[in-house]
Amino acid sequence: MIRNDGRRPDQLRPLSFQREFTSYAEGSVLVAAGNTRVLCTASVTMGVPPWRRESGQGWLTAEYAMLPGSVVGRKRREVERRDGRSVEIQRLIGRSLRAAVDMRGFPNVTINVDCDVLQADGGTRCASICGAMVALHDAMKVLDKRGKLVSWPLRNWIAAVSVGYVNDCELLDLDYSEDSNADVDMNVITTESGALVEVQGTAEREPFSRAVHDRLLDLALAGTTEIVAAMRAAVEPVPTTPS
């Protein structure tokens, strides 16, 4: 099967991480996954919530929103009342990123992660997690330079990707047209080693078999492995060759 954008069923959309996209947050990344664009920032504040103060640990929390111009037709800005979908996604982002860190490494520090969708074409929650992971890495580098770390806190690279069963075919990294027609829609978050952080799988029409679930999960794990490699390439220096 060749998809509308020319990709193979097992192929990711073009993925990029533009670091230091804004000037003030300690970590700032514009992530692009196909036509989806999300601005992810990781901002540092000193202090932790009251219930955390005696723990000797830091804290990490996340917020997610789709901006008014991110979809066809203006999306109402979330001001007085949060969209239930946004609340669910920001909780997912927070849980995923907390699986990446040892919060004993940055005591009495809160990392506030914000993911703002500039343009949506499917996979916004997965793109948000991936972009936020890179932004979190950069924020930790800043904390290290400021002498605020007692140990390096990133214990895992975390990546997320969507998979789906569309027209009797398993597809990796769905765009909106595929997602809206999927019989099965899954979002999978894993560590770099392939350990599962979260699996969200839904039958949009008929219930699906264990065999379909397992094939989709295998496809997702191959995708997150590739995404982590792209993350590492974005943050690690390119070796120079002797002249």
C-alpha positions in Angstrom: 0.0 0.0 0.0 1.3 3.5 -1.0 -0.3 6.2 1.1 -1.6 9.6 0.0 1.7 11.3 0.8 3.8 8.5 -0.9 5.0 6.8 2.3 5.2 3.1 2.9 2.9 1.7 5.6 5.9 1.4 8.0 7.4 4.8 7.3 7.4 7.9 9.6 6.4 11.3 8.3 9.4 13.7 7.9 10.5 14.6 11.5 12.5 17.6 12.7 13.4 19.3 15.9 14.3 23.0 15.8 16.0 23.8 19.1 16.2 27.2 20.8 13.2 28.3 18.9 12.4 31.0 21.5 14.7 32.9 23.7 13.4 32.8 27.3 12.4 29.2 28.2 15.3 27.0 29.3 14.3 24.5 26.7 12.5 25.4 23.5 11.8 23.2 20.5 9.6 23.5 17.4 8.8 19.9 16.4 7.5 19.1 12.9 6.0 15.7 12.1 4.7 16.0 8.6 2.3 18.9 8.6 1.9 18.9 12.3 3.8 21.6 14.1 4.0 22.0 17.9 6.0 24.5 20.0 7.3 22.8 23.1 8.9 24.7 25.9 10.4 23.6 29.2 10.6 26.4 31.8 12.3 26.3 35.1 10.9 27.7 38.3 12.5 27.4 41.7 10.4 25.7 44.4 8.0 22.8 44.2 4.3 22.3 45.2 3.6 22.3 48.9 3.0 18.5 49.0 6.5 18.0 47.5 8.6 20.3 49.7 9.9 17.7 52.2 10.6 15.0 49.5 14.1 16.2 48.5 12.9 16.0 44.9 11.8 18.2 42.0 8.6 18.2 40.1 7.6 18.2 36.4 4.2 19.1 35.0 2.8 19.8 31.6 0.1 21.8 29.7 -1.2 21.3 26.2 -3.4 23.4 24.0 -4.3 23.8 20.3 -4.1 27.4 19.2 -7.0 29.0 17.4 -5.4 28.8 13.9 -4.1 25.2 14.3 -7.1 23.7 12.4 -9.4 24.5 9.5 -11.8 27.0 11.0 -10.9 28.9 14.1 -10.6 26.8 17.3 -12.0 28.6 20.3 -9.2 29.7 22.6 -9.3 27.8 26.0 -9.6 30.6 28.5 -12.4 30.1 31.1 -12.9 26.4 30.6 -10.3 23.8 29.5 -11.2 21.4 26.7 -11.5 17.9 28.1 -9.3 16.5 25.4 -6.5 19.0 26.2 -6.6 18.1 29.9 -6.4 14.4 29.0 -3.4 15.0 26.6 -1.5 17.2 29.0 -1.8 14.5 31.7 -0.4 12.0 29.2 2.5 14.3 28.4 3.3 14.8 32.1 3.1 11.1 32.9 5.3 10.3 29.9 8.0 12.8 30.8 8.0 11.9 34.4 8.9 8.4 33.3 12.0 9.9 31.7 13.5 11.6 34.8 14.8 10.9 38.2 13.4 13.9 40.2 16.0 13.4 42.9 18.4 15.0 40.5 16.8 18.5 40.6 15.5 19.0 44.1 13.3 22.1 44.8 13.0 22.8 41.1 9.8 22.6 39.0 9.9 22.0 35.2 6.9 23.4 33.5 6.4 21.9 30.0 4.1 23.7 27.6 3.0 22.2 24.3 1.2 24.5 22.0 -0.1 23.1 18.7 0.5 25.6 15.9 -0.8 23.3 13.1 -2.6 20.0 13.5 -2.5 17.2 10.9 -2.8 14.2 13.2 -0.5 12.9 16.0 -0.3 16.1 18.0 0.0 14.3 21.4 2.8 12.1 20.1 4.6 15.1 18.5 4.2 17.0 21.7 5.8 14.3 23.8 8.7 14.0 21.4 9.3 17.7 21.1 8.9 18.1 24.9 11.5 15.4 25.5 14.1 17.3 23.5 13.1 20.6 25.2 13.4 18.8 28.6 16.9 17.6 27.7 18.0 21.2 26.9 16.4 22.6 30.1 18.4 20.0 32.1 21.6 21.2 30.4 20.8 24.7 31.5 20.2 23.6 35.0 23.5 21.7 35.0 25.3 24.9 33.9 23.6 26.8 36.8 24.8 24.2 39.3 21.2 23.2 40.2 21.6 19.5 39.6 22.8 17.0 42.2 22.9 14.2 39.5 22.1 13.9 35.8 18.3 13.3 36.0 17.5 12.0 32.5 17.3 8.2 32.9 15.4 7.4 29.7 14.7 8.9 26.3 11.0 8.7 25.7 9.3 8.7 22.3 5.7 8.5 21.2 4.1 7.5 17.9 0.6 6.7 16.5 -0.3 3.5 14.7 -3.6 2.5 13.1 -5.5 -0.1 11.2 -6.8 1.6 8.1 -8.4 -0.2 5.1 -7.1 -3.6 6.3 -3.5 -2.3 6.6 -1.3 -1.4 9.6 0.0 2.1 9.3 2.7 4.0 11.2 2.4 7.7 12.2 -1.0 8.5 11.0 -1.9 11.9 9.5 -5.4 13.4 10.0 -7.0 11.8 6.9 -5.8 8.4 8.0 -6.6 8.8 11.7 -10.2 10.0 10.9 -10.7 6.8 8.8 -9.0 4.3 11.1 -10.7 1.2 12.3 -8.2 1.0 15.1 -6.2 3.9 16.5 -3.3 3.5 18.9 -0.8 5.8 20.6 2.3 4.2 22.0 4.9 5.7 24.3 8.1 3.8 25.0 11.5 4.2 26.4 14.6 4.1 24.3 15.1 0.4 25.3 11.6 -0.5 24.1 9.9 -0.6 27.6 6.3 0.6 27.5 5.3 3.8 29.2 1.7 3.9 27.9 -0.5 2.3 25.2 -3.8 3.8 24.2 -5.7 1.6 21.8 -9.2 2.2 20.6 -11.6 0.3 18.3 -13.3 3.0 16.3 -15.7 0.6 14.7 -15.5 -3.2 15.3 -13.5 -4.8 18.2 -10.1 -5.8 17.0 -8.1 -9.0 17.6 -5.0 -9.6 19.8 -3.1 -10.3 16.6 -3.9 -6.9 15.2 -2.9 -5.3 18.5 0.4 -7.1 18.6 1.3 -6.2 15.0 0.4 -2.6 15.7 2.5 -2.6 18.8 5.5 -4.1 16.9 5.1 -1.4 14.3 5.0 1.3 16.9 8.2 0.0 18.7 10.1 0.2 15.4 8.8 3.7 15.0 9.8 4.9 18.5 13.3 3.4 18.0 13.7 5.6 14.9 12.3 8.7 16.6 14.7 8.3 19.6 17.6 8.1 17.1 16.4 11.4 15.5 16.2 13.0 19.0 19.7 12.0 19.8 20.9 13.3 16.5 19.3 16.6 17.2 21.0 17.1 20.5 24.3 15.3 20.2 27.3 17.1 18.5 28.2 15.9 15.0 31.7 14.3 15.1 34.2 16.3 13.1 36.5 14.6 10.7 40.2 15.6 10.7 41.1 17.7 7.7 
